Structure formats: C-alpha cells, structure tokens
Amino acid sequence: MPEHHLSKKAFKRQRAELNEALLEAQYELRKANKGPVLVLVSGNDNGGKAEAIYSFYEWLDNRFLDTRAFALPQGIEQRMPHLWRYWISLPGPGKLGFYLGSWYHQPQIRYCRGEINAEAFQLQMEEIARFERLLSEEGVALVKLWLQIEQPSGGEGAAQELEQSVVMREWGDLGSVDHEQVMTSTQLMSELTSTPWAPWIAVPSDDAHYRDIRVGQIVLQQIHQLLDKQTKRPAPTPLLPAPLVRLQQVDYCLKLGKQQYKQQLRHYQAELRELVRHPAFAERSLLLVFEGTDAAGKGGAIRRITQCLDPRYMRVHGTRAPTHEQRLQPYLLRFWRRVPTPGRVAIFDRSYYGRVLVERVERFCSRRQWQRAYDEINDFEAQLSAKGTLVLKFWLAITQDEQLRRFKARERSPLKHYKLTEEDWRNRERWPHYEQALNDMLAHTDTVLAPWYIVPAENKRYARVEALKIVCQALRQALK
C-alpha cells in the first residue's frame, strides 16, 4: 500500500481513537479558556479542504467550532485594511476555528494575476508574518495546512496538472493567471511565512482517509501544545528610557480670551463640518485619539469636535479597563472592531495606548507585552493609513499644580464630583512614572503617518481650539 494511504480497517480504528482524544482535548481547551486554535486550510481544491473540516463536525461538539470561508473581498471589505476582516472574525477563546481562504488568499491571487509585483507581494507576506507572530504572542494557536495532491511524474500535461495543484477555484479563469508566478508565489509565501510559531504543514491528500486522520492528529497535537504551553521566547531587547524632551518644550502659558475663543471655535467648527461633507471624504475616514493625564480636559475637547459632526457618521469610544472576556482575546481586537469605515469619524477618549501607559505603569501587563506593543500599534496605524484613514493623536498636557487645582474643583462641584475617584489620586502619586511612559510612547510611536500633537491644556479654551485647528489643517491637506 502506498505510504500516504490507509486501509478502511486501519482508518476506522484510528478514527475511533482520534475522535475520543479530540473530544477530550476540546473539553480541556474550553475548561482552560485558552486559544482559540485557528486552522488555516489551503492548497488544492481537489485535496478536499471542505471535506477535511467536515470530519471535525462529525467528531466534536459543534457549538465550539467556528468555520469561515473568505472569497475575494467585496463591498466595504475592499475599502478596509487587508487584515481587518480577519481580525473582526477571530473566534473566541476555547474554540476551534477553521478558515478557508485566509489572509494569504488575496495577495497570492493579485500577484499571480500581475496586479502587484514581487516587491509588493513580499511586503504583504512580511506584514502577514508580523500579524501571525502577534496572534501567537497573544495566545492564538495557528495551524497552517497545505493540502496537496502528489505531483505528477511527468508526461504531457504534467505542468498544467502541477499548476492546478495550487490554483483554487476562486481564482477564476486560469487564462488570467501567470502559471509560473503561481509556483513562485507559493514557494516565496512558504519561505517568508513558515515560522517557528506558525509553520506551514503539507498534508498529502490523495487518500481521503489518510488526509482526515493526519489533519486530526496535527490539530490534536496543537491543542495539547497550547494546553501545556510554557512559552519561551527570546527576551526583547531592552528599550532605553526616552529623554523627557517633548514635555520640556511645552509652553503652558498659551491661552485664549473668551472673545477670541468664541470666534475661532465658530470658524473651525464650521470648517470641519464642511470638510467632512466634502465628496472626497467619502473615500477617507478620520480616527482621532485623545490621551492625557486625569483632568486634562479630553472630554471637553472632544465635545467641541462632535458638536459640528453628524452623529449618524461619528462614534466616540470611551476606553475602559478590558473585561474578563477581552483579556482573553488579542489586545488590539476590540480596537480593530471600532475603526472607522470610509466616510466616518471615530474618536477614542483614551485608546489602545493604554497598554504602554496605564497598563505599563500599573503592571497590568508584562514588560514583554508593553515593549512589543509599540511596533504592533505602529503596524496597526500604518495599515489604517494605507487604506485612507487619517490618524491624528493628541496628548493634552497640564502641570501637576493645575491637575491638583482641577481635582479640588471637582470635589466641590455637584455636577463633576463623580469624575474624581480614589484611583485618580493614586495615579497622581505616580506622576514621574507616567511621565516616563509618555515620553517613551512619543519616542516610539510618533510617526509621519500617525503623528502625535502635544497640546498645552492649562487653558481649556486654547486646547479645544488648537485640537480643532489641527484636525482641520490635516484634513484639508489630506483632501487636496
């Protein structure tokens, strides 16, 4: 009998053993609340990709299985970052997920059709490798399967058969595909993205019995590894503390009188209203991030922006400590689910920068987590920017003395006393730690695509108008 075949008798025996082991592993995975285990099923359509998944629905509790089939993006998906639809589709912890047509699908098709060159294809593969490393670091176990039919031994039509072994039905008419690039792209894809944390695994699939048993064994092994996981990755290169330069350059004396404030507020609110109504904005979106020390005036600055926007096309997201469920998921997932679609505005009152600020200072995450978050956040913002999202980030800066004055005023106000908590007073005692975290954040995440603006906020009127003015200037330039 050929090496990659199973007799009917052997298949029945191994299937019974594997079924029992997988059921037990699925239960332990749910109990431990780990994962998910995400299985990417790729390769030749004739290899039985769907059939391999059906086996799990016969063997396991279907309530904890999640299968997604991704064709080429349509509608809003075409206008969002490439990885957006995969982020928002991630199954939750304790689940076993299957992806047919994964994040590799679109780049490979475009390359084989000549729509992107080799350099662009390589850049997309490198982006995917970073994405997979992020998922792995965040507890998602990746299984990447390539179901393959044995290569032809030669003779007339052998080359065409080999090309068919990697071309999938979603690729459409093979006449539009460069067959040489099919093989090149598959090899390059494997070289660039087969990593220790997410290797490609080839599964011979001529024999359905062998294929189903082999796929089940691979998934079972991955679940066991996840349950027993003692992650030992190289320690990150220590990041040197950034000098406290940016805050030292802030001019806290800047202010606006009441009359100036009223005039400029009306002017910039009217301009912003017209800018977001501009026809070109329908192809763009706007993401505003507001951070700052407690009582810096983020809410007031945000309200002066939202006052002139159509609430149907605008959302303000207040970022709180993650829930228990969110702590079990990749950190950036809840923010990917809130990014603005074309023609929309999203405003974060505190944001994903919490990981390198409050979570770092209060030790809610490990040093490894907050240190790698800088690159992950830069990647996130770069993907948004590449698809037309204008990302603007504001730090509202006040002094310790001004914060104390505002805290005491809140204590006396019947309308604002609820804003002041014991946590605010405790955070104040850690001012130097937050100051260092802020400067490190600015040093590592102030980019051309997503710049930080340090806005003096001792005078609330000045801060509100300045934020509005910066948004209008940036949006005006982007819509030219």
N, C-alpha and C positions, 0 to 999 in steps of 0.2 A: 504494500500500500504506500502511496506517495507520502512524503514527510509531513505535509500540511493537510492531511485528511484524517477523518475519524470514521470508524465504522458506526453503524446505527447502534449497536450494542454498547460500544465504548461511549458514544455520545450520551445515551440515556443514563448510564452510570455516572459519568462526570457531571451531567446536568443536575442530577438529584443532589449530589454533594455540593455543587456550586450554589444551587438555589438555597439550600439551608445556610450556607456560610454567608451569602449575600444578605439574607433576611436578618441574620444576627448582626451583621455589620451595619445594616441600615438602622436597626433599632439603637445600637450603640452610638451611631452618629447623631441621631435625634436626641438621645439622652444627654450627650456631651455638649450639644448645641454648637458643634464645630462645623466648619465648612462654609459654604457648600463645596461639594465635589462637582466640578464642571467639566463635562466631557465634550470635546470638540470632535465631531465625526466628519472627516474629509476624505477625499480620494475619488476613485472611480464610482460612478453611479451603479455600474454593473457589479460592484463589490458588495452591494446590499447594505447601504448605510441605514436606511429606514428599518430594514429587517433586523439589523443588529440591535437597534433601540427597542423594537417590539419585544424582544426577549425579556428585557428588564420589566416591561409592563405585565408580562406573564408571571414573572418570578417574585416581584416585590410589591410593597404597599403603594398603590398608585397615588395616594394623597400626598406623598412626599417626593414625587417625581415631577420634573418640570422640563418640557421639551419645547424648543423654539426653532422655527425654520426661517432663515433670513435669505430672502431673494435680494436682487439689486434694490437699493433704496428708492422709495417713491415719495412724492409729496414733500411733507415737511422734513423727512429724513434726508433728502437731498440737500437741504439748506442748513443742516446742522453739522457739527463736527463728526468725522467718520466714526469715532468710538462712542458717541452719545447714545445711540440706540442699544448698544451692548451694555453700557453702564446701567441704563434705567431698566434693563431686562434681567439683571443679575438675580438669580434665585436666592432665597434667604438661607440662613444657617440651618443645618440639619437636613438639607435637601440634596438630592442628586439631580443635576441638570444636564440636559443634552442640547447642544447647538448644532444644527445643520445649516451650513452656510455661515461661517463665523466671520470674525473681523479680517481674516485673510482673503475672503472671497472677492470683495470689490477691488482691492489693489491688484490682485493677480489677473483678474479679468481685464482691467484697464491697461495693464502692462502688455498683456498678450494681444490686445486689440490695437496697440500702438498709441493709446491715448496719453500715456505717461512714459518717460524714458527710464533708463536703468537707474540713473541717479535718484529720480523721484521715487522709484519703487524701493530702492534701498533705504531711503529716508523713512518711508512708511513702515518698512519692516523693523527698522530700529525703534520707531515710535511704538510699534506693537510689542517689541521685546521689553521696553520700559514699562508698558501697561501691564504685561504679564508678570513682571517682577513685582510691581506694586500690588497686584492681586495676591500673589504668593505671600508677600510680606504681611498682608492684611488677613491671611488665614484662608484664602480661597485655594483649593487644591485643583490644579489644572491637569487634565489628561487629554493629550492631543493625538488622535488616532488617524492614521492614513491607511484606509482600506485599499489594498492593491491586488490586481489580477496579475498572475505570473506573466512576466514579459515574454513576448513571442520569441521563438527560437530562430526565426529568420524566414526568408522566402518572400514572395510577392505579397505586398500589403502589410508587411510586418511593421514598417514605420508608422503607417496610419493607425494600426492597432495600438502601438505604443503611445501615440499622441492621444488616442481615445481613452487611454488608461488614466489620464489626469484631467481631461476636459469634462466638465459637468454640464448637465442639460440646461442649466440656467445661462450658459454662455451663448446660447442661441446658435445661429448658423455658423458651422465651422469654417465657412468660407471667409468670415471676417476675422478669423484667428490666425496669428502667425505661429505655426506649429513649432518652429524652432524656439520661439520665445516661451512656449508652453513648458518645454523641458528646462530651459534656462531659468525661468521664474521659479519653478518647483525646486530646483536644486539650490538657487540662491535663497529662497524662502527658508529651506531647511537649514542651510548654513548659518543664516543670520538669527534665526529664532529658536533653534533647538538648544535649549539651555539646561543647566542642572536642575532648575526649579520647574521647567516646563519643556521637557524633551519631546520631539516627535517620535512616535512609535508606529512602525509599519506592521500591519496585520495582513498576512496572506489570506485572501478571501475567495479563492476559487471554490472551496468547500464550505458551505454554509454552517455545517456542524462545527468544523474547526474554528471558523470565524467567531461564532457566538460564544463558544467556550473560552476562546482566547481573550475576547473583549471583556467577558465577565471576570476572568482572572485578573486582568490588568486593573479593572475598576476596583475589584476587591482588595488588591494589593495597595492601591492608592488610599482607600478608606482606612485600612489598617495603619498605613504610614501616617496619615493625618491624626488618627486617634492616639498614636504613640509618639507624636511629633515632639522632638526636642530640637528646635531649630538652632543650628549652629552656623551662623553666617559670619564672614569676616567682620570685625569691628569697624564701624565707619571711621574715616579719617577725622580726627578731632578738628572742630571748627574753632578758629581763634576768635575771641570776642571782638566785635567791631568797635572802633573808637567812637566815642559819643560826639560825633561831629555834627550830624544833622540837627539835633536839638539845640546845640550851642549856637546855631546860625538863625534860630527862630527869633523874630522881632515881636515880642509880646506887647509892644506899645501900639501896634497898629489898631486903629479904631475908626468907626463911622459915627457921625452925628445922626440924630433922628431924621432930619430932613433929607440928608444925603442917602440914608438907608432906604427911606420910602421911595425916593426917585429911582435909585439903582435897582431896588428889588422889583419895582414895576417893570423897568426896562428889561432886565434879564429874564424875568418870568415870561414876559411877552415873547422874547426872542426864543426861549426854549420851547414854548408852546408851538411856535411856527416851525422850528427845526424838526420836531418830531412829527409834524404834519407834512413835511416835505416828501414828495414822491420817492426820493432816493432812500429815505429811511425805511421804507417797506422792505428793502433788501438788507438792511442792517439791524442791529439791536444794540441796546445800551445796558451795561452792567456797572452799577455804582456800588462801591464798597466803602462803608463808613466805620472807622475804628477810632479809638481814643480812650483816654483814661475815664474813669467814672466821673459823671457830671460835666463832661467836656462840651455837651450840647449837641450830641449826634441827632437826637430826636428832633430838635428844633430846626437844624439844618436840613434834615430830610423832609420835614413838613413844608418848608419853603420851596422845595423842588416838586413835591407831589401836588401842591396846590394848583399848579398850572398844567398838570397832565391828566389825560383822560383815564379815569380809573379802570376802564374796561381793558386797557392795554398796558397796565402798570401793576406791579406787585412789590410790596415791601415785606421782606422776610426778616423777622427778628430771630437771631440765632441764640438758642439756649444750650445748656449742657445736654449732650446726647442722651436719649432714652436708653433703657436697657437693650432694646432691640437694635437701636442704631449703633451701640457699642460693639455689637456682634457682627456688624457689617463693615465693609471698607469705609474708611473715614470720609472720603470725598463723595460717596454715593449720594448722600442727602443734598449735597450742593449741585451735583450734576442734574438732579431731578428738578432743580429750581432755576436753571439757567434760562435766560430769555430766548424765545423764538423770534424770528425775523419780524420787525415792526413793533417789538415790545421792549419795555423797560423793566429791569429787575433791580431792586435796591436792597442791599444787605445792611441791616443795623447789627453790627458785628457779623463775623463771617467765618469762612474756613481758616482764616488766620488765627483763630483761637488755638489751634494746635501749637503754634510757635509763640504764643503769648501766654494766655491763662493756663493752658494745659501744661506748658513747659514749666512755668513758674510754680504752679501748684502741684506739680509732679503727678498730674492725672495721666500722663503718658510717659513712656520711657525716653531716655536720651536718644536712642536709635530712632524712635518714631519721629520726634520733632526735628532731628537733624536731617533725616531724609525727606521731610515734608517740604523743605524749601524747593528742591528740584521737582517734586511731584506737583506742587502748586504752580510753579513756572510752566510746567508742561500743560497743565490744565488750562491756564490762561492763554498760552500760545495756541492751543487748539481752538479756543473760542475766537481769538483774534483772527486766526486764519480763515474762519468762516464768516467774518464780518461783524463780530461783536466788539464794540468799543468798550474796553475795560478801563475804568478810572477808579483810583483808590485814594481815599482821604484819611489822613490822621489829624484829628482835631487836638491841638496841643494847648494845654494850660499848665500853670505852675502849681506847685504844692500849696502855696498860700491861697491861690484862687480856688483850688478844689476845696480847701477847708472852709472858706467863706461860703461856697455854694452848698456844702454839706449842712452847715449850720442854718442856712436859709431854708433848706428843705425840711429840716426838723421843725421849724416854726410854721411852715405853710400847711394849712389843712388840705390843700389840693396836691401837694407834692411830697408829703412826708412818707407816703407809701413807697416812693422811689428809693428811699435810703434804707439799707439793710446792714446787719452786722457784718456781712461779707464785704460790703463797701469799706467799712472802717478797717477791717483786717487787711484788705488789699492795699489800703493806703500805707500800712506799715511796711509793705514790701516794695515801695516805690523804686528803690535802686535796682531791684531785680527786674521789675517790669521795664524800666528804662533801658537796661542792657538787652533784654529780649526784643524791645522795639528797634534798637539800633542794629541788632543782628538781622532782624526781619528786613529792615530797609536795605542793608548791605547785600542781602542775598535775593531779594525779590523785587527790587526797583528796576524794572526793565523798560526798554523802549516801547514794547508792545502793551505793557500794562504798568504805567508809571505810578509812583506814589506822590501825592501832594501833601506837604506838611502845612496845615492851615492854623495860624495863630488864632486861638479861640477865647482869649481873655475877654475880648469884646465880642459878645454874641452876634451883634449886628454885622460886624466886619466878617466874621466866619461864615455867616449864612450867605451873604452876598458874594464872598470870594468863592465859595463852593459852586454857587450858581454860575458865576462868571467863567470858571474853569470848565464846567460842563459845556456851556455854550460855545466857548472857543474851540474846544476839542471836537465837538460835534459839527460845528461849522466847517472845520478843516477836513473832517472825515467825509463830509457830504459833498465836497467840491467835485 
